[in-house]
Amino acid sequence: MSQFVAIVSFFATISVLVFMDCAESKARVCFFGQPPELDAADMHQWTAQFMELVWKGCPRHCSASGASNDDHFAKEDSCQRLGLEDGTIPDERIRASSDGVFNPAAMGRLNGPSYWSPIYCDHYSLTSCWIGVDLLQTTRVSGVITQGNKLVWASHLVTEFQVSYKPTPSFSYEYIKETNGDIKLFDGGDVNSASTPHTNYFNQSIMASTVRIHPTVYIGKPVLRFELIQCPMDFFHVD
């Protein structure tokens, strides 16, 4: 991750902005006020000491959506999986728009021996296909892990998808959206490593009782194994 620091001077006041090169670039005011009196013999030493004050006012890492690698893995360890992979969620709570003869929705568990694949998807309206899970009660969901299937002779992977959810069982489905209001398209990973789990964190956690994944682009055929993840409340905040 790279950072760009801008020092803006207005009369006797200094404002320091730090631009962090994250997924969503943000500028933060890390120092504002009169130039401090520091114990420094020359300008270079004064600048070094001053920047130490600046960094105390701003973190050196980005939010979860654009964190540095070290910060990303440290935070990822604090997230938990919600029960698809380990079988805590029973088969009857995993549902789909349709099931392949040998690939029903219950096979769509992350790292499972098989996978879900619909018997039919309308190529003119792929989002009519979906696989989802009923969480029974409103639950904080922070992201999704998806996985395809790589064979010696072929690979099958949903390379792009949308996510919809119900905040409570009585609500209608709504899609996770970008800040501009467009439905967010999530990346499904690389077809050359289709069996490797691929994690997408949401821009912020959602509160959902039911979550659906809607394939929009796939290679081979629409194949999915998945898991939902829940991260701590402060996961998406810079601290």
N, C-alpha and C positions, 0 to 999 in steps of 0.2 A: 504494500500500500504506500502511496506517495502522498505528501502533504505540501500545500503551498501556503506560505505565511505572508500576509499583507499587513504592513504597519501604516496606519493612517494617522496623520498628525493634524490637529485642529487647534490653533493657538498653543496653549500650554498643555493640552490634553492629548494623550495617545490612546488610540484604539487598535487592538491587535485582532485581526480576523484570521482564523485557520480554516483553509479549504481542504477538506478531507476527500480523497479520491475513492469514494465508495460507490456502491451500485447506484445510489442516489446522492450525488455530490451535494454537500451542505457546507455552509459557512457558519462558524460559531465565533462569537465575541469572547475571547479568552482573557482579555485584559482591557480595562477602561479606566483612565484616570491620569493624574499627573505623573511624569516620569519619576520613578523611585530613586532615592538616594542609595546607591549601592557601593560597597567597599571594593572598588576596582581601580587599578592604576591607569588603565587605558581604555579606549573605546571598545576594543575587542573583548576584553574581560567583562566590561560593563554589559555588552550585548549578550555574552554567554550567561551571566548571572540573571539578566533580565528575562531571557528565554526560559530559564528554569522556573521563574515565576509564571510565565505564560503557560507552560505545560502543566503546572499544578491546577490551572484554571480550566484546562481542556484535556481530555484523554488522548492517548496516542493511537486509539483504535476506533473503528467505525461501529455502526450498529450491526445487528445480526445479518442483515441483508447484504452487507458489504464489508464484513469484518476481515481483519488480517488473518492469515492462516493460523497462527498460534492462538489468537483469540477465538477464532471459529471453532477449533477442535476442543478448546477448553470449555467453551459454552455448550457445544454439542453434547458433551458428556453429561451435562446437567439435565438433558431432555430425556423423557421416558416414552416408551412405545405403549400404545393403548390396548394391545391385546389380540391383534389379528395374528401376528407371527407365532405367539406362544400358545394360541388356542384358548385364551381366557374368554374371548368373544366366541360364542357358539356358532355353528354353521348356519342356523336358521336366521341369524341376524345379519348375514351377508347376503345381499340380494343384487339382482341385475336386471337389465331390460330384457335380456334373453340369455339362455345358456346353451353352449355347445353340448353335443351329446355326451362327450367325455370330459368336458371342461366347464362344469357348473360354477356359479359364483363362489361356492364354498372352497373351491380350489384356488381362489385368488389371494391366498395368504402369502405375505412376503417370505421368501426363501423356502416356500413349500415345494413338494416334489412335482407338482403340476402347475396349472395356471388357469385363469378364467379366459374364455374366448367366447364372444357372442355368436349365436347361430346365424344372426343376420344383422347387418348394419346398413342403413340407408346412406349411400355414398353422397347423396345430395344434402343430407342432414345428419352428419356423423354424431352430433351431440345428442341425438335421440338414443344412442347407445350409452349405457352407463353401468357402472358397478358401484355399489354403495354399502354402507354399514350403518346399522341402527345402534346408537349408543345408549338408548333407552331414556337417558336423562341429559339435560343440557350440560355439556362438557367443554372445557377449554381445549381447543385444537390449534396447534402452532405450525403444523406443516404436514407433509405427506412424503412417504418414501415409495417409489415405484420401481418395478422390475419387469423385464420382458423375459425372453427365452432364447438362448443361443445354442444352436446345434452345430454339428460338424458341417452339415450341408446347407444350412439356412439359419437366418436369424429373424425373430419376430419381435417388434418393439413398437409401443405407442410413443412416438417421439414428441408429441405435443398434446396437451389436454387442458380442460377447464375443470374447475371445482365448484360444485354447488352445495348448499347446505340448508337445513332448517334450524333456525335458532331454538325453537321448541316444536314438539310434535304437532301443535295446532297451527303453526305458521306455514306459509308457502315457501317453496325453495327460492333462494337467491344465490347469485353467483358472486364469487370473490372478484373484485374489480380493481383496476388500476386507479391511481389518484385522479385521472381525467374522466373516470366513469366507464371506460371500456372494460369489457370482461377480460380478466387476466388470462393469458396463455402461459402455461407452465411447460418447461423443458423436460422431456422424458429421458434425456441422456443420449449416449452414442450407440448406434446399432452394432458397432464392432465389439462392444462389451455389453450386449443386451441383457445378460444375466446378472450384471453388476447393479446392486441397488443404487438408486439415484434419489437424492434428497432435495426437496424444495421446501423452503421456509416461507410462510406467508408474510406479507408486509407487517401484519400484526396478528395476534391470536384471534380466533373467532370463537364464539360461544355457539355450539351446535349440538343438536340431538341426533341428527342424521347427516351424513356426508356422502356425496356422490362424486365420482370421477367420470368425466365425459371425454373419451378419446376424440381428437380432432384431426390428427395426422398419425399415420402408422406405416411401418415398413413390414412387408411380409403379410401378416394378418394382425388384427387388433388382439393383443395378448397382454394381460396385466396380472401382476401380483403386487400387493400393496400393504402399507401399514400407515397408521396415523400416529403423529407424535405430539406430545405435550411438553412445552418448555416452561421454565419458571417465569413468573410475572414480569421480571425485569430483563428478560432475554432480548427484547427488541429495543431496549433503551441504552443510550450511552451513559456510562456511569463514571 
